[in-house]
């Protein structure tokens, strides 16, 4: 018999929810497949009703709502709002673990970490990608670079977020230090919850 694991996410916006929601579930499956304690059934990430760009109380309220259904919670803010995510984690008062997801710049940088996923997309300009995954953290304007890399087929860039989330190589993505940081935090939380 397997034990369910439902992650929850409060993020800054819709594209962050699309990308991070899928990646969180995938990454948690990767972590828990190694569990010697139990079989784990990681479910799709539940998305909170609010945005983490809102004030502290609204973000905390969205996390409290999710805590009723979720085993592990994530709050995302980009680097400019890092203190907000860290403060919500620190002040949550929830028995459900809360982990901050904070890229060095913006979430869009993480979409640029795996050149292989972009090479499989006809029309993409993968020559604009950094040589090493960790170097995405040095990109001053990840949104601009993402727009330059994405194929120009009349589709908005946002249409690629889910495709990249489902197909990005997680081992490559884990070479990005800020991404690797939340993975370590998630692994530790899962140990504390008895999943690992």
C-alpha positions in Angstrom: 0.0 0.0 0.0 1.3 3.4 -0.8 1.3 6.6 1.2 -0.1 9.7 -0.5 2.0 12.9 -0.7 0.1 16.1 -1.7 2.3 19.2 -2.3 0.8 22.7 -2.2 2.1 25.9 -3.8 1.5 29.6 -3.4 3.4 31.4 -6.2 3.7 34.9 -7.6 1.8 34.3 -10.8 0.2 31.9 -13.3 3.3 31.0 -15.3 5.1 30.3 -12.0 2.2 28.1 -10.9 2.3 26.2 -14.2 6.0 25.5 -14.2 6.7 25.0 -10.5 3.5 23.0 -9.9 4.6 20.4 -12.4 8.3 20.5 -11.4 7.5 20.2 -7.7 5.5 17.0 -8.2 8.1 15.5 -10.6 11.0 16.3 -8.2 9.2 14.9 -5.2 8.6 11.7 -7.2 12.3 11.5 -7.9 13.1 12.0 -4.2 10.6 9.6 -2.9 11.3 6.8 -5.3 14.4 6.2 -3.2 12.3 5.7 0.0 13.1 2.6 1.9 10.3 3.4 4.4 7.2 3.3 2.2 5.9 3.5 -1.3 4.9 7.1 -2.0 2.1 8.2 -4.3 3.0 11.9 -5.1 -0.1 13.6 -6.4 -0.3 16.8 -8.5 0.6 20.0 -6.8 -2.4 21.9 -5.4 -2.3 25.6 -6.2 -3.2 28.1 -3.5 -6.0 30.6 -4.0 -3.8 33.6 -3.5 -0.6 34.9 -4.9 2.7 35.3 -2.9 3.0 38.9 -4.2 0.2 39.8 -1.9 0.8 41.0 1.6 2.0 38.6 4.3 -1.4 37.9 5.8 -3.0 36.9 2.5 -0.1 34.7 1.6 -0.2 33.1 5.0 -3.9 32.6 4.6 -3.5 30.9 1.3 -0.9 28.5 2.9 -3.3 27.8 5.8 -6.0 26.9 3.3 -3.7 24.5 1.5 -2.4 23.0 4.8 -5.8 21.3 5.3 -5.2 19.1 2.2 -1.5 19.1 1.7 1.5 17.4 3.4 4.2 19.7 2.2 3.8 23.4 1.2 5.9 25.7 -1.0 5.9 29.4 -1.2 7.5 31.0 -4.2 8.9 34.6 -4.7 11.5 35.9 -7.0 14.7 37.3 -5.7 13.3 40.9 -5.2 10.7 39.4 -2.8 13.0 36.9 -1.1 12.4 38.3 2.3 8.6 37.8 1.9 8.9 34.1 1.2 11.4 33.6 4.0 9.3 35.5 6.5 6.1 33.5 5.6 8.1 30.3 6.1 9.5 31.5 9.4 6.1 32.8 10.7 3.8 30.2 9.3 3.0 28.5 12.6 1.7 25.6 10.6 2.4 21.9 11.5 2.7 21.3 7.7 6.3 22.1 6.6 6.6 25.2 4.4 9.6 25.6 2.0 10.7 28.7 0.2 11.3 28.5 -3.5 13.4 31.5 -4.5 15.4 31.7 -7.7 18.5 34.0 -7.7 16.7 36.1 -10.3 13.3 34.9 -11.7 11.7 31.5 -12.2 12.2 31.9 -16.0 15.9 31.3 -15.5 15.2 27.8 -14.4 13.5 27.1 -17.7 16.8 27.9 -19.4 18.9 25.4 -17.5 18.5 22.4 -19.8 19.6 23.1 -23.4 18.6 19.6 -24.4 14.9 20.3 -23.8 15.1 23.4 -26.1 17.0 21.5 -28.8 14.0 19.3 -29.1 11.8 22.3 -29.8 12.0 23.1 -33.5 12.6 26.8 -34.1 14.2 27.5 -30.7 17.4 29.6 -30.5 19.3 27.4 -28.0 22.5 29.3 -28.9 21.3 31.9 -26.4 21.5 29.5 -23.5 24.5 29.5 -21.1 27.1 26.8 -21.4 26.5 25.5 -17.9 23.1 25.1 -16.1 24.3 27.0 -13.0 25.1 30.0 -15.2 21.4 30.7 -15.6 21.7 32.5 -12.2 23.9 35.1 -13.9 21.3 36.1 -16.5 20.3 39.6 -15.6 16.9 39.4 -17.5 15.8 35.8 -17.7 12.4 36.8 -19.2 14.1 38.5 -22.1 16.4 35.6 -22.8 13.5 33.1 -22.6 11.6 35.2 -25.1 14.7 35.1 -27.4 15.1 31.3 -27.0 11.5 30.2 -27.4 10.4 29.3 -31.0 8.7 32.1 -32.8 5.6 30.3 -34.1 3.0 32.8 -33.1 2.7 31.2 -29.7 3.3 33.3 -26.6 6.3 32.3 -24.4 3.9 31.3 -21.6 2.7 28.4 -23.8 6.1 26.7 -23.3 6.1 26.7 -19.5 4.2 23.4 -19.1 6.1 21.7 -21.9 9.4 22.6 -20.3 8.2 21.7 -16.8 7.2 18.2 -18.0 10.4 17.6 -20.1 13.2 19.4 -18.4 15.9 17.1 -17.0 15.7 17.3 -13.3 19.3 16.3 -12.7 20.4 19.2 -15.0 18.1 21.6 -13.2 19.5 20.5 -9.9 22.9 21.9 -11.0 21.4 25.4 -10.5 22.3 26.2 -6.9 19.0 28.0 -5.9 17.0 25.0 -7.3 19.3 22.5 -5.5 18.7 24.4 -2.3 14.9 23.8 -2.2 15.5 20.1 -3.2 17.6 19.7 -0.1 15.0 21.4 2.1 12.3 19.2 0.6 14.3 16.0 1.2 14.8 17.1 4.9 11.1 17.9 5.3 10.2 14.5 3.8 12.6 12.8 6.3 10.9 14.6 9.1 7.5 13.5 7.8 8.6 9.9 7.7 8.5 9.5 3.9 12.2 8.9 3.7 
